[in-house]
Amino acid sequence: MKSYGPIPALKGISLQIPEGSVFGILGPNGSGKTTLLAILLDVLRQDAGKYEWFGGIPAHEARKQIGALLETPNFYPYMSAYDNLAITAKVRGLTTDRRDEVLAMLGLLERKHSRFRTFSLGMKQRLALAAALLGTPKVLVLDEPTNGLDPVGIAEIRNLILELNQQGITVIMASHILDEVEKVCTHVAILKSGTLLIQGAVDDILRSEDVFELSAHDMQALENIVQNMPGLRKIEKKKDLLVVYPDENVTPAMINEYCFSHGMVLTHLVLKKNSLERRFMEITEKA
Amino acid sequence: MNLYMKIRHLLSVEWLVIRKYTPFWVLSIMFMALLPLMNILIAKGILRVGGGDINILSNAYSFSHVWGNVSYWASILVIFLTILIIILTTNDFQNRTHRQRVIEGWLKKDYYHAKCLIVFIGSILTTCYVMFCGLALGMLYGAMSNFPGNMYKLIYFWIYTLNYFGFAMLLSIFLKRSGLAIGVFIFYVFIIETIAVNLLNWQTKTKMGSFLPLESSDSLLPFPLNALVKEVLQQTNEPAEWTYVLASLIWVLLYYIIGRRKLLRSDW
């Protein structure tokens, strides 16, 4: 629970993040994603509630095993990428120098001696990721990791996240980009105005569904007939269309046949993919 | 981690931060150059205030006068280093690197103590440098008969520096922005406190005003001529020096407590 003055930012959220997952925290701007992560990293103080890392070891010890990128990349502008990473290494008490390795991973090796202030937004973001990876973390906490990157950069970072996850790193990432969460994450929690709307496996929550659009001359009769058809989960009435949500193995031919056998000629029958955006809207509007 | 290791760890991180920061070197070298330069000019009588045979700047550099003299001028020049403390503290808030420290595994308390260590070590190093200058100036321009003399003035100088640095850091923690903090600091030192000291002393007919935060340490290192006059006239209505020492140390302790509460309880 967390408020900024009278404005509640988080209203009692309960989450459990499975080890080995890529856990997406999805929500529109201002839904409390960053606030939630900042509390988990002890940067913000929660008004009530608690969290545990790795089954309850001291929070600052846990943070040494967590690589995090929160909101903005935070570095000294007058120092080079290399020198900034030296500070991270020192703070974390690292004994082996992996700076070249992580800089190469993020494509910054050639610019390692450039001052941070000369970096573009995308490069700053990459350096922040490099710093997060420096301590060979068990968990990565990434707040909008592809912010400020170009399309190629976005694809690279998403691949990197998947690759790291394959190596056994649990990733918790906040994003307002639905498509990103669908492509990268295994689990998702959807936030809206500080409330947890839904959480679970991405395949269950953000499953893209098939829908059929039907129409006939007599819409009322059509509706009556379709209502009795087996294998349909839901029927929605639009202006001059019926939208039906079928179970997995219902084909257009089956619908056509069923309607025809009940004396109804369809004037329109289209199979559509219910878009993720639509699914997201459904979830967020229900609340 | 034991205390020694902890202190070493915090300081080594701070050193990495400071080492490549040009203003740190500029302001430190300015202090280190101006202090001996100014004292040499005064000792040689080149820098003087007053006409004819009268020079109100004391060019007495014999042991033991040298300590009061050098400490006084150092206490003026220490303003440069105080501004450096403000810049170093506010830099973290502006670059959000204080957040980064916590994200990477420090406690908020660790960060605060790292900054406190800068103040503490900074004041000790400054005092050592002043001692070195005092020794050199005394040997060059003064008589050695009373060597080493009033070296306790150096302790006063250390307390003075600790007080100024600590005050500057507290201000930085509250104001967060370097320009604002430097502005408020200068305004407070030269205007607000000066007026408050005189007003309080005059209105209450006591020396209450002299115990205000920075003035309590200013009183430990008076203008050399004033010190001489006091010595000669043997003024007795002045509070004893140890009361100023105590007051200064209490203020430093208060800065520490207030700064700690503020930082540990707020969002970063």
Interface residues (C-beta under 8 A of the other chain):
Chain A: A38 L41 D42 V43 L44 R45 H60 E61 R63 K64 A68 L70 T72 N74 F75 Y76 P77 Y78 M79 D83 A86 I87 T88 K90 V91 R92 G93 A131 G135
Chain B: H9 S12 V13 L16 V17 K20 Y21 T22 N91 N95 R96 T97 R99 Q100 R101 V102 I103 E104 G105 W106 L107 K108 R265 S266 D267 W268
